[in-house]
Amino acid sequence: MKNRILIALLLVFLLLAASCGAETGPVKTDVKSDKLYVAPVEGLPDDFILGMDVSSLLAEEASGVKYFNFTGEEQDPLKTLAENGITHLRVRVWNDPCDENGNGYGGGNCDIDTALELGKRAKTYGLKLIVDFHYSDFWADPGKQMVPKAWQGMTLEEKSDALYAYTKDCLNKLKDGGVDVALVQLGNETNGALCGEKKWAGVAALMAAGSKAVREVLPEALVAVHFANPEKSGAYADYAWRLDYYSVDYDVFASSYYPYWHGTRENLSAVLSEIAETYGKKVMVMETSYAYTADDTDFSSNTIGEGSAIVKDYPFTMQGQANAVRDVVETVAKDTKNGIGVVYWEGAWITVGTESYEKNSEKWERYGSGWATSFAAAYDPDDAGKYYGGCAVDNQAFFDASGKPLESLKVFALLRSGNALEPVPDAVADVEMTVDVHDEPTLPDTVDAVFTDDSKQPIPVEWANAEETLQKIRNEGAGVYLVQGKAGGMDAKCRIRVIETNFLQNDSFETGDLTGWALTELGHADELYVENKPTDSLSGACHMHFWSAKQDSVEFTLEQTPENLPAGTYKFAVSIMGGDCGETEIYAYAKIDGETVAIVPMKITVYNEWDTGEIGDIVLPDGAKLTVGIYVKCQGEGNGAWGKIDDAVLNRVS
């Protein structure tokens, strides 16, 4: 008996020793920051998803990337994420992201085995998994939804069967591996297309097949559909209506939301809430991110940087990154009906080296740790095959180039409690100004300092290269110029856009109407209106259109008198094209105080052959009014005279 007790105690001791140091269950968090300002998100639900996409992580680690915790110790980044408030990991799954020789396409070479390995590691730290099926062999997004190689040539029915079997097999692997799957995506950013199908009947059939597999294997997991571009008016309402019309079985309508491109948070909340209220669905943001720096760290250009054509609502700082995340979370959790979560995209995708492009490229090619390899050309020749390379989002990660976590990562753990620090200046807001090429720019004496609570206050600024830049503008004219300075010890920038101002309102009729223009009909034309037809426009989508079946019925003037034009010398131009006009009298004209001062004859020849009438050296005295326009009179050849007018320009010469 005594021996049995001793043996039992020994077994217990051995089991405890074997498990010593292993992480099991949720990681306890006690996050503090003496740098990061975080306003609390009131009423944030305990089960709100705070996710992180880490799809590229295994490829990063294979490339030699090491990650650390806030004390400087090397540590599994998944543990670091869990310690800082992340609750779910998201991993994309491609069917077969390799060429025929087994060379990976890149982007993490993410297949179901990637998801399985990361899912097992996630569970160690109490993290749940979001499975992002792209149903493609490589990137799927609004621009491309390519069918996997193995499914090419299949009918819709065959493809649906293959997708069902593939989804079921993948989910069984995760289930058998003990992975805690919380949510499954049926495609990635499927804006009206999926897996080669471009009609909604086909898209819905494939989604239904995937949903059926999820319900059978993981009945407790949520089924999600995922779209992008919430800023496009009516798009999400249309997608949701079609999903309902085709009876697609899903739980969550998910959206990408990148503040640079996707409109306001108020609009995001409105379009998602409409879907939640109309169809009773849960909603969430499945992808978001923000840059903490404008700098590139891996010698491969970034999607976002200084000068990017984006909306920059927050400074490119760690605090700006944290504020962007915090505000999206508040929008979804507090302002949106049935909002259940926010997932940050690829927060651990950093450079694989800091020495050179050549050394990094070797790793991107070998391990797939860049966005694409040269081998991807076999599958995606028009995009990845031409532009393969490194990571384009390393400046939006939550780890720096050396693998150390950024202070902004703590925002996830501090969302509920907040972190009430005294707001201090964090960055200086960029100054943007546009001036006419003939006007001297006046630089401001103050700039807005952006504080850590995202408030703004003006502070004095000193410009370093002001006179040098102004002289360059005088010498070179139109263009974009950068003036740099200091304000409160921080870098300040003023970007001056020097342009030839077009003083005409609605110059190419893109408002879809005659806003700004005066149309005087002198004949009896059958049609005389602004038309939206890009193929018939010189630029844009709209133009002024005229047509009439009767001879001698087309005669009109179209003119504009800009308000408050400064005295000076101007030039005017307008373009016309058409056909079947017979004998014509067409000219561009300029009037000063109602008196014609210049006329330039114009002609109509054949379709899409534009004639431009140009008038130069129009001298406008101080206080006078300038009117510019076009006179059109067409006899017609019996089949109806017709034409298009577009691109009116009035520039100041001096």
C-alpha positions as CSV (number, residue, x, y, z in Angstrom):
1,M,0.0,0.0,0.0
2,K,2.8,2.3,1.0
3,N,4.6,1.6,-2.3
4,R,1.4,2.4,-4.3
5,I,1.1,5.7,-2.6
6,L,4.7,6.5,-3.3
7,I,4.3,5.5,-7.0
8,A,1.2,7.6,-7.3
9,L,3.0,10.6,-5.8
10,L,5.9,10.1,-8.1
11,L,3.6,10.0,-11.2
12,V,2.0,13.3,-10.1
13,F,5.5,14.8,-9.6
14,L,6.6,13.7,-13.1
15,L,3.4,15.1,-14.7
16,L,3.9,18.4,-13.0
17,A,7.6,18.4,-14.0
18,A,6.7,17.6,-17.6
19,S,4.3,20.5,-17.8
20,C,6.6,23.0,-16.0
21,G,7.0,26.1,-18.1
22,A,4.3,25.2,-20.6
23,E,1.6,27.8,-21.2
24,T,-2.0,26.6,-20.9
25,G,-5.2,28.6,-21.1
26,P,-5.6,32.3,-21.3
27,V,-2.6,34.5,-20.6
28,K,-3.0,36.9,-17.7
29,T,-2.6,40.5,-18.6
30,D,-1.5,43.4,-16.4
31,V,-0.7,46.0,-18.9
32,K,0.6,49.4,-17.9
33,S,1.9,52.3,-20.0
34,D,3.4,55.6,-19.0
35,K,3.5,56.8,-22.7
36,L,0.3,55.7,-24.4
37,Y,-2.9,57.7,-24.0
38,V,-6.0,55.6,-24.3
39,A,-9.6,56.9,-23.9
40,P,-11.8,54.0,-22.6
41,V,-14.4,52.5,-24.8
42,E,-17.4,52.6,-22.5
43,G,-19.4,49.4,-22.4
44,L,-17.1,47.2,-24.4
45,P,-18.5,43.7,-24.1
46,D,-16.4,41.0,-22.5
47,D,-16.7,38.8,-25.5
48,F,-15.9,41.5,-28.1
49,I,-13.4,40.1,-30.6
50,L,-10.0,41.8,-30.6
51,G,-8.3,40.0,-33.3
52,M,-4.9,40.0,-35.1
53,D,-4.2,38.5,-38.5
54,V,-0.8,36.7,-38.3
55,S,-0.9,34.8,-41.5
56,S,2.7,35.5,-42.5
57,L,4.2,34.6,-39.1
58,L,5.6,31.1,-39.9
59,A,7.3,32.4,-43.0
60,E,8.7,35.3,-41.0
61,E,10.1,32.9,-38.4
62,A,11.6,30.6,-41.0
63,S,13.3,33.7,-42.5
64,G,15.1,34.2,-39.1
65,V,12.9,36.9,-37.6
66,K,12.9,36.9,-33.9
67,Y,10.3,38.6,-31.7
68,F,10.6,40.0,-28.2
69,N,8.4,41.0,-25.3
70,F,8.4,44.4,-23.5
71,T,11.2,43.4,-21.2
72,G,13.5,42.6,-24.1
73,E,13.3,38.8,-23.8
74,E,12.8,36.7,-26.9
75,Q,9.2,35.4,-26.8
76,D,6.6,33.7,-28.9
77,P,4.8,36.7,-30.5
78,L,1.5,35.0,-30.0
79,K,2.1,35.1,-26.3
80,T,3.0,38.8,-26.5
81,L,-0.3,39.4,-28.4
82,A,-2.3,37.5,-25.8
83,E,-0.6,39.4,-23.0
84,N,-1.7,42.7,-24.6
85,G,-5.4,42.0,-25.1
86,I,-5.7,40.1,-28.3
87,T,-8.4,37.4,-28.1
88,H,-8.4,35.9,-31.6
89,L,-5.9,35.1,-34.4
90,R,-6.9,35.2,-38.1
91,V,-5.1,33.1,-40.7
92,R,-5.7,33.1,-44.4
93,V,-5.9,29.7,-46.2
94,W,-5.0,29.2,-49.8
95,N,-5.7,25.9,-51.5
96,D,-2.3,25.3,-53.1
97,P,0.0,28.3,-53.0
98,C,2.9,26.6,-54.8
99,D,4.0,26.0,-58.3
100,E,4.4,22.5,-59.8
101,N,7.9,22.2,-58.3
102,G,6.7,23.1,-54.8
103,N,8.0,26.6,-54.8
104,G,5.8,28.9,-52.7
105,Y,4.0,31.9,-54.1
106,G,4.8,34.0,-51.0
107,G,2.6,36.0,-48.7
108,G,3.3,33.4,-46.0
109,N,2.6,30.4,-48.3
110,C,-0.5,30.0,-46.2
111,D,-2.3,26.7,-46.6
112,I,-4.3,24.6,-44.1
113,D,-1.2,23.3,-42.5
114,T,-0.2,26.9,-41.7
115,A,-3.5,27.4,-40.1
116,L,-3.2,24.2,-38.1
117,E,0.2,25.0,-36.7
118,L,-0.7,28.6,-35.8
119,G,-4.0,27.4,-34.4
120,K,-2.3,24.9,-32.1
121,R,0.1,27.6,-30.9
122,A,-2.8,30.0,-30.4
123,K,-4.7,27.6,-28.2
124,T,-1.6,27.4,-25.9
125,Y,-2.2,31.0,-25.0
126,G,-6.0,30.8,-24.9
127,L,-6.5,32.4,-28.3
128,K,-9.2,31.4,-30.7
129,L,-8.8,31.0,-34.5
130,I,-10.5,32.8,-37.3
131,V,-10.1,30.8,-40.6
132,D,-10.0,33.0,-43.7
133,F,-10.7,30.7,-46.7
134,H,-9.8,32.6,-49.9
135,Y,-10.9,29.7,-52.1
136,S,-7.9,30.6,-54.4
137,D,-4.3,29.5,-54.6
138,F,-3.2,33.1,-53.9
139,W,-4.5,36.5,-52.9
140,A,-8.2,37.1,-53.3
141,D,-9.6,40.7,-53.0
142,P,-12.0,42.9,-54.9
143,G,-9.6,43.1,-57.8
144,K,-9.2,39.3,-58.3
145,Q,-11.0,36.2,-57.3
146,M,-9.1,33.5,-59.1
147,V,-10.1,29.8,-59.2
148,P,-7.6,27.3,-57.7
149,K,-5.5,25.4,-60.2
150,A,-7.2,22.1,-59.3
151,W,-10.7,23.5,-59.9
152,Q,-10.1,25.1,-63.2
153,G,-12.5,24.0,-65.9
154,M,-15.1,22.7,-63.5
155,T,-18.8,23.5,-63.8
156,L,-20.4,25.4,-61.0
157,E,-21.9,22.2,-59.6
158,E,-18.5,20.5,-59.7
159,K,-16.8,23.4,-58.1
160,S,-19.4,23.6,-55.4
161,D,-18.9,20.0,-54.6
162,A,-15.1,20.5,-54.5
163,L,-15.4,23.5,-52.3
164,Y,-17.6,21.7,-49.9
165,A,-15.3,18.7,-49.7
166,Y,-12.2,20.9,-49.4
167,T,-13.7,23.0,-46.6
168,K,-14.9,20.0,-44.7
169,D,-11.5,18.3,-45.0
170,C,-9.7,21.5,-43.8
171,L,-12.0,22.0,-40.8
172,N,-11.7,18.3,-39.8
173,K,-7.9,18.8,-39.7
174,L,-8.3,21.7,-37.4
175,K,-10.8,19.9,-35.2
176,D,-8.7,16.8,-35.0
177,G,-5.7,19.0,-34.1
178,G,-7.6,20.5,-31.1
179,V,-7.7,24.0,-32.6
180,D,-10.3,26.3,-31.1
181,V,-12.0,27.7,-34.2
182,A,-14.4,30.5,-33.4
183,L,-15.3,31.8,-36.9
184,V,-14.9,30.7,-40.5
185,Q,-14.8,33.1,-43.5
186,L,-16.4,32.0,-46.8
187,G,-14.1,33.9,-49.1
188,N,-12.0,37.1,-48.7
189,E,-13.3,40.6,-49.8
190,T,-15.8,38.9,-52.2
191,N,-17.2,42.1,-53.8
192,G,-19.5,40.3,-56.3
193,A,-17.1,37.5,-57.2
194,L,-15.6,34.4,-55.6
195,C,-13.4,31.6,-56.9
196,G,-13.7,32.6,-60.5
197,E,-17.5,33.1,-60.3
198,K,-18.6,36.6,-61.3
199,K,-22.4,36.2,-61.1
200,W,-24.2,36.2,-57.8
201,A,-26.0,33.0,-58.4
202,G,-22.6,31.3,-58.7
203,V,-21.1,33.2,-55.7
204,A,-24.1,32.3,-53.5
205,A,-23.9,28.6,-54.5
206,L,-20.2,28.4,-53.5
207,M,-20.9,30.2,-50.2
208,A,-23.7,27.8,-49.5
209,A,-21.4,24.8,-50.1
210,G,-18.8,26.3,-47.7
211,S,-21.4,27.1,-45.1
212,K,-22.8,23.6,-45.2
213,A,-19.4,22.2,-44.5
214,V,-18.9,24.5,-41.5
215,R,-22.2,23.6,-40.0
216,E,-21.5,19.9,-40.2
217,V,-18.0,20.0,-38.8
218,L,-18.0,22.9,-36.4
219,P,-21.6,23.7,-35.5
220,E,-20.5,26.1,-32.8
221,A,-18.4,28.3,-35.1
222,L,-19.7,31.4,-36.6
223,V,-20.0,31.6,-40.4
224,A,-18.9,34.9,-41.9
225,V,-19.0,36.6,-45.3
226,H,-16.4,39.3,-46.0
227,F,-16.6,42.4,-48.2
228,A,-14.6,45.6,-48.8
229,N,-15.3,49.2,-49.8
230,P,-18.1,50.3,-47.4
231,E,-17.7,53.8,-48.7
232,K,-19.3,52.8,-52.0
233,S,-22.9,54.0,-51.8
234,G,-25.4,51.2,-51.7
235,A,-22.9,48.4,-52.3
236,Y,-23.2,46.7,-48.9
237,A,-27.0,46.9,-49.0
238,D,-26.9,45.2,-52.4
239,Y,-24.6,42.4,-51.2
240,A,-26.8,41.7,-48.2
241,W,-29.9,41.7,-50.2
242,R,-28.4,39.2,-52.7
243,L,-27.2,37.0,-49.9
244,D,-30.7,37.0,-48.5
245,Y,-32.3,36.4,-51.9
246,Y,-30.2,33.4,-52.5
247,S,-30.7,32.2,-48.9
248,V,-27.0,32.0,-48.0
249,D,-26.6,30.6,-44.5
250,Y,-24.3,32.9,-42.6
251,D,-24.0,34.6,-39.2
252,V,-21.6,37.5,-39.6
253,F,-21.4,40.2,-42.3
254,A,-17.8,41.4,-42.1
255,S,-16.1,44.4,-43.7
256,S,-12.6,45.6,-44.3
257,Y,-12.1,49.1,-43.1
258,Y,-8.8,50.9,-43.8
259,P,-9.2,54.6,-42.7
260,Y,-7.0,55.7,-45.6
261,W,-9.5,54.6,-48.3
262,H,-12.8,53.4,-46.8
263,G,-14.6,56.6,-45.9
264,T,-15.8,57.8,-42.5
265,R,-16.4,55.7,-39.4
266,E,-20.0,57.2,-39.3
267,N,-20.7,55.7,-42.7
268,L,-19.2,52.4,-41.7
269,S,-21.4,52.2,-38.7
270,A,-24.5,53.2,-40.8
271,V,-24.1,50.6,-43.5
272,L,-23.3,47.8,-41.1
273,S,-26.1,48.7,-38.8
274,E,-28.6,48.7,-41.7
275,I,-27.6,45.1,-42.5
276,A,-27.8,44.1,-38.8
277,E,-31.3,45.6,-38.4
278,T,-32.6,44.4,-41.8
279,Y,-31.4,40.9,-41.7
280,G,-30.6,40.2,-38.0
281,K,-26.9,39.5,-38.7
282,K,-23.9,40.1,-36.5
283,V,-21.4,42.5,-38.1
284,M,-17.7,43.3,-37.6
285,V,-14.5,44.8,-39.1
286,M,-12.4,41.9,-40.4
287,E,-9.5,44.0,-41.5
288,T,-8.1,47.3,-40.4
289,S,-4.6,48.8,-39.9
290,Y,-2.7,52.1,-39.6
291,A,0.9,53.2,-40.0
292,Y,3.1,54.0,-37.0
293,T,5.8,55.5,-39.3
294,A,6.1,56.6,-42.9
295,D,9.5,54.9,-43.1
296,D,10.1,51.7,-45.0
297,T,12.2,49.1,-43.2
298,D,12.6,46.2,-45.7
299,F,13.8,47.9,-48.9
300,S,10.5,47.1,-50.6
301,S,8.1,50.0,-51.0
302,N,5.1,50.3,-48.7
303,T,1.5,50.8,-49.6
304,I,1.3,53.8,-47.2
305,G,3.9,56.5,-46.8
306,E,4.5,60.2,-47.0
307,G,2.9,61.6,-50.1
308,S,0.5,58.7,-50.5
309,A,-2.9,59.6,-52.0
310,I,-4.8,58.8,-48.9
311,V,-6.9,60.4,-46.1
312,K,-4.5,60.8,-43.2
313,D,-6.8,61.1,-40.1
314,Y,-4.1,60.4,-37.6
315,P,-0.3,61.1,-37.5
316,F,2.0,58.3,-38.5
317,T,3.1,57.6,-34.9
318,M,2.6,54.8,-32.4
319,Q,0.0,57.0,-30.7
320,G,-1.7,57.7,-34.0
321,Q,-1.8,54.0,-34.7
322,A,-3.3,53.3,-31.3
323,N,-5.9,56.1,-31.7
324,A,-6.9,54.7,-35.1
325,V,-7.5,51.2,-33.6
326,R,-9.3,52.6,-30.6
327,D,-11.7,54.6,-32.7
328,V,-12.6,51.7,-35.0
329,V,-13.3,49.5,-32.0
330,E,-15.5,52.2,-30.5
331,T,-17.4,52.6,-33.8
332,V,-18.1,48.8,-34.1
333,A,-18.7,48.1,-30.4
334,K,-20.7,51.2,-29.3
335,D,-22.1,52.9,-32.4
336,T,-23.0,49.8,-34.6
337,K,-25.9,47.5,-34.2
338,N,-24.8,43.9,-33.4
339,G,-21.1,44.8,-33.7
340,I,-19.0,41.8,-32.4
341,G,-15.4,42.6,-33.2
342,V,-12.4,44.2,-34.9
343,V,-9.4,42.3,-36.4
344,Y,-6.1,44.1,-37.2
345,W,-4.4,43.0,-40.4
346,E,-0.9,41.4,-40.2
347,G,0.4,43.1,-37.1
348,A,3.5,40.9,-37.0
349,W,4.6,41.2,-40.7
350,I,7.9,43.0,-40.4
351,T,11.2,43.1,-42.3
352,V,13.2,39.9,-42.6
353,G,16.4,41.9,-42.5
354,T,17.9,45.4,-42.3
355,E,21.0,44.9,-44.4
356,S,20.0,45.1,-48.1
357,Y,17.3,44.4,-50.6
358,E,19.3,41.5,-52.1
359,K,19.6,39.6,-48.8
360,N,16.0,40.1,-48.0
361,S,15.0,39.0,-51.5
362,E,16.7,35.7,-51.0
363,K,14.5,35.1,-47.9
364,W,11.3,36.3,-49.6
365,E,12.0,33.8,-52.4
366,R,13.0,30.9,-50.3
367,Y,10.5,31.2,-47.4
368,G,7.6,33.2,-48.9
369,S,7.9,36.0,-46.3
370,G,7.4,38.8,-48.9
371,W,4.0,39.5,-50.4
372,A,4.8,37.5,-53.5
373,T,7.7,35.5,-55.0
374,S,8.7,35.2,-58.6
375,F,7.2,31.7,-58.7
376,A,3.8,33.3,-58.3
377,A,4.0,34.3,-62.0
378,A,2.8,30.8,-62.9
379,Y,-0.5,31.5,-61.3
380,D,-0.9,35.3,-61.3
381,P,1.3,36.6,-64.1
382,D,-0.4,40.1,-64.4
383,D,0.2,41.2,-60.8
384,A,2.4,39.0,-58.6
385,G,4.4,37.9,-61.6
386,K,5.4,41.5,-62.3
387,Y,5.5,43.2,-58.9
388,Y,6.7,40.4,-56.5
389,G,8.8,41.5,-53.6
390,G,8.8,42.2,-49.9
391,C,6.3,43.3,-47.3
392,A,4.3,46.4,-48.1
393,V,2.9,46.9,-44.6
394,D,5.9,46.6,-42.3
395,N,5.3,50.2,-41.2
396,Q,1.8,49.2,-40.1
397,A,2.9,46.3,-37.8
398,F,2.9,46.3,-34.0
399,F,6.6,45.2,-33.8
400,D,9.5,47.3,-35.0
401,A,12.2,46.2,-37.5
402,S,14.1,44.4,-34.7
403,G,11.0,42.5,-33.5
404,K,10.4,44.5,-30.4
405,P,6.7,45.3,-29.6
406,L,5.5,48.8,-30.1
407,E,3.9,50.7,-27.2
408,S,0.8,51.0,-29.4
409,L,0.2,47.2,-29.1
410,K,-0.9,47.9,-25.5
411,V,-4.0,49.7,-26.8
412,F,-6.0,46.4,-27.0
413,A,-5.5,45.6,-23.3
414,L,-6.2,49.2,-22.2
415,L,-9.5,49.7,-24.2
416,R,-11.8,48.9,-21.3
417,S,-10.0,50.7,-18.5
418,G,-8.4,53.5,-20.5
419,N,-5.1,55.1,-19.7
420,A,-5.7,58.6,-18.4
421,L,-2.4,60.4,-19.1
422,E,-2.0,64.1,-19.5
423,P,-2.2,64.7,-23.2
424,V,1.1,65.9,-24.7
425,P,2.1,66.9,-28.3
426,D,2.7,63.8,-30.4
427,A,3.1,65.2,-33.9
428,V,2.6,68.2,-36.1
429,A,-0.2,68.1,-38.6
430,D,0.9,68.5,-42.2
431,V,0.0,71.8,-43.8
432,E,-1.5,71.5,-47.3
433,M,-2.0,74.5,-49.6
434,T,-2.9,75.0,-53.2
435,V,-2.1,78.3,-55.0
436,D,-2.3,79.6,-58.5
437,V,1.0,79.6,-60.4
438,H,0.8,83.4,-60.5
439,D,0.2,83.9,-56.8
440,E,2.9,84.0,-54.1
441,P,2.3,81.4,-51.3
442,T,2.1,82.8,-47.8
443,L,3.4,80.3,-45.3
444,P,1.5,80.1,-41.9
445,D,3.0,81.3,-38.7
446,T,1.5,78.4,-36.7
447,V,0.7,74.8,-37.3
448,D,-1.6,72.4,-35.5
449,A,0.2,70.1,-33.0
450,V,-1.6,66.8,-32.7
451,F,-1.8,65.7,-29.0
452,T,-1.9,62.2,-27.8
453,D,-5.6,62.4,-27.2
454,D,-6.0,63.4,-30.9
455,S,-6.9,67.0,-30.1
456,K,-5.2,69.8,-32.0
457,Q,-3.8,73.1,-30.8
458,P,-1.8,75.7,-32.9
459,I,1.8,76.3,-32.0
460,P,4.4,78.6,-33.6
461,V,6.5,77.2,-36.5
462,E,9.8,78.2,-38.1
463,W,10.3,77.2,-41.7
464,A,13.8,76.2,-42.6
465,N,13.9,76.4,-46.4
466,A,11.1,78.8,-47.1
467,E,12.9,81.4,-49.3
468,E,14.7,78.7,-51.2
469,T,11.4,76.9,-52.0
470,L,9.6,80.1,-52.9
471,Q,12.4,81.0,-55.4
472,K,12.1,77.5,-56.9
473,I,8.4,78.1,-57.3
474,R,9.0,81.4,-59.1
475,N,11.5,79.7,-61.4
476,E,9.7,76.4,-62.2
477,G,6.0,77.2,-61.9
478,A,3.4,74.4,-61.5
479,G,4.3,71.5,-59.4
480,V,4.4,70.2,-55.8
481,Y,6.9,71.7,-53.4
482,L,7.8,70.8,-49.8
483,V,8.8,73.3,-47.1
484,Q,10.2,71.8,-43.9
485,G,10.5,73.3,-40.4
486,K,10.3,72.9,-36.7
487,A,7.4,73.4,-34.3
488,G,7.7,72.6,-30.6
489,G,10.8,70.6,-31.3
490,M,8.9,68.4,-33.8
491,D,9.3,68.2,-37.6
492,A,6.8,70.3,-39.5
493,K,6.0,70.0,-43.3
494,C,4.1,72.3,-45.6
495,R,3.2,70.8,-49.0
496,I,2.5,73.5,-51.6
497,R,0.7,72.5,-54.7
498,V,1.2,75.1,-57.4
499,I,-1.4,74.8,-60.2
500,E,-2.8,76.6,-63.2
501,T,-6.2,77.3,-61.8
502,N,-9.2,76.6,-64.0
503,F,-11.5,79.4,-63.0
504,L,-14.5,77.7,-64.6
505,Q,-17.0,75.9,-62.5
506,N,-18.0,72.4,-63.6
507,D,-15.5,72.6,-66.4
508,S,-16.1,69.2,-67.8
509,F,-19.8,68.8,-66.7
510,E,-19.0,66.1,-64.1
511,T,-21.8,67.3,-61.9
512,G,-24.1,65.7,-64.4
513,D,-25.9,69.0,-65.1
514,L,-25.3,72.5,-66.2
515,T,-24.2,73.9,-62.8
516,G,-22.2,77.1,-63.5
517,W,-23.2,77.3,-67.2
518,A,-25.8,79.4,-69.0
519,L,-27.4,77.6,-72.0
520,T,-29.3,79.8,-74.5
521,E,-31.1,77.8,-77.2
522,L,-31.5,79.8,-80.4
523,G,-33.0,77.0,-82.5
524,H,-35.2,74.0,-81.7
525,A,-32.9,71.1,-81.1
526,D,-34.5,67.7,-80.1
527,E,-31.8,67.0,-77.5
528,L,-29.7,69.5,-75.6
529,Y,-28.4,68.3,-72.2
530,V,-25.5,67.0,-70.1
531,E,-24.9,63.3,-70.9
532,N,-23.1,60.7,-68.8
533,K,-21.3,58.5,-71.3
534,P,-17.6,58.0,-70.8
535,T,-16.9,56.6,-74.2
536,D,-18.1,59.9,-75.8
537,S,-16.3,62.2,-73.3
538,L,-12.9,63.8,-73.8
539,S,-12.3,63.2,-70.1
540,G,-14.3,62.0,-67.2
541,A,-17.8,60.5,-67.7
542,C,-19.9,63.5,-68.7
543,H,-20.2,66.1,-71.5
544,M,-22.6,68.5,-73.1
545,H,-24.6,66.6,-75.7
546,F,-26.8,67.9,-78.6
547,W,-28.7,66.2,-81.4
548,S,-31.6,67.1,-83.7
549,A,-33.3,65.3,-86.6
550,K,-34.5,68.4,-88.4
551,Q,-32.2,70.6,-90.6
552,D,-31.3,74.1,-89.3
553,S,-32.6,73.3,-85.8
554,V,-29.3,73.2,-83.9
555,E,-28.2,76.7,-82.7
556,F,-27.2,77.6,-79.2
557,T,-24.6,79.3,-77.0
558,L,-23.1,77.8,-73.8
559,E,-21.2,80.2,-71.7
560,Q,-20.0,81.0,-68.2
561,T,-19.1,84.2,-66.3
562,P,-16.8,83.4,-63.3
563,E,-17.4,85.6,-60.3
564,N,-14.6,87.8,-58.8
565,L,-11.9,87.2,-61.3
566,P,-8.8,89.2,-60.5
567,A,-7.5,91.5,-63.2
568,G,-4.9,89.9,-65.4
569,T,-4.4,88.1,-68.7
570,Y,-6.2,84.9,-69.4
571,K,-6.5,82.0,-71.9
572,F,-9.6,80.0,-72.7
573,A,-10.1,76.7,-74.5
574,V,-13.0,74.4,-75.2
575,S,-13.4,71.2,-77.2
576,I,-16.1,69.8,-79.5
577,M,-16.7,66.7,-81.7
578,G,-19.6,65.2,-83.6
579,G,-21.0,64.3,-87.0
580,D,-23.6,64.6,-89.7
581,C,-23.6,68.4,-89.2
582,G,-23.3,69.6,-92.8
583,E,-22.6,73.3,-93.0
584,T,-21.7,74.7,-89.6
585,E,-20.8,77.9,-87.8
586,I,-19.0,77.1,-84.6
587,Y,-16.6,79.2,-82.6
588,A,-15.2,79.8,-79.1
589,Y,-15.6,83.4,-77.9
590,A,-14.7,85.7,-75.0
591,K,-16.6,88.8,-73.9
592,I,-15.6,91.6,-71.5
593,D,-18.5,93.3,-69.9
594,G,-20.8,91.9,-72.6
595,E,-18.7,93.0,-75.6
596,T,-17.1,90.3,-77.7
597,V,-13.3,90.7,-77.7
598,A,-12.2,87.4,-79.3
599,I,-13.5,84.6,-81.6
600,V,-11.8,81.4,-82.7
601,P,-13.5,79.3,-85.4
602,M,-14.0,75.6,-84.6
603,K,-15.2,72.6,-86.7
604,I,-16.9,69.2,-86.3
605,T,-15.5,66.4,-88.4
606,V,-16.2,62.8,-87.4
607,Y,-16.8,60.8,-84.2
608,N,-14.1,61.0,-81.6
609,E,-12.0,63.6,-83.5
610,W,-12.0,66.5,-81.1
611,D,-11.4,70.1,-82.2
612,T,-10.2,72.5,-79.5
613,G,-10.7,76.2,-79.8
614,E,-8.1,78.3,-78.0
615,I,-8.2,82.0,-77.2
616,G,-5.1,83.6,-75.7
617,D,-4.2,87.0,-74.3
618,I,-7.6,88.0,-73.0
619,V,-6.8,91.1,-70.9
620,L,-9.2,91.6,-68.1
621,P,-9.2,95.1,-66.5
622,D,-9.8,95.5,-62.7
623,G,-13.5,95.2,-61.9
624,A,-14.6,94.0,-65.3
625,K,-16.5,90.7,-66.0
626,L,-15.2,88.1,-68.3
627,T,-17.6,85.7,-70.2
628,V,-16.3,82.7,-72.2
629,G,-18.3,80.3,-74.2
630,I,-19.0,78.4,-77.4
631,Y,-21.5,79.2,-80.2
632,V,-22.8,76.2,-82.2
633,K,-25.0,76.3,-85.4
634,C,-25.4,73.2,-87.6
635,Q,-27.4,72.9,-90.8
636,G,-27.4,69.1,-90.6
637,E,-27.3,66.6,-93.4
638,G,-30.8,65.1,-93.0
639,N,-29.8,62.4,-90.6
640,G,-29.6,64.7,-87.6
641,A,-26.8,66.9,-86.6
642,W,-25.1,65.8,-83.3
643,G,-22.1,66.6,-81.2
644,K,-20.4,66.7,-77.8
645,I,-18.7,69.6,-75.9
646,D,-16.2,68.9,-73.1
647,D,-13.2,70.2,-71.1
648,A,-13.6,74.0,-71.0
649,V,-10.5,75.6,-69.4
650,L,-9.9,79.2,-68.3
651,N,-6.4,79.8,-67.0
652,R,-4.6,82.9,-65.8
653,V,-1.5,83.8,-67.9
654,S,-0.2,86.7,-65.9
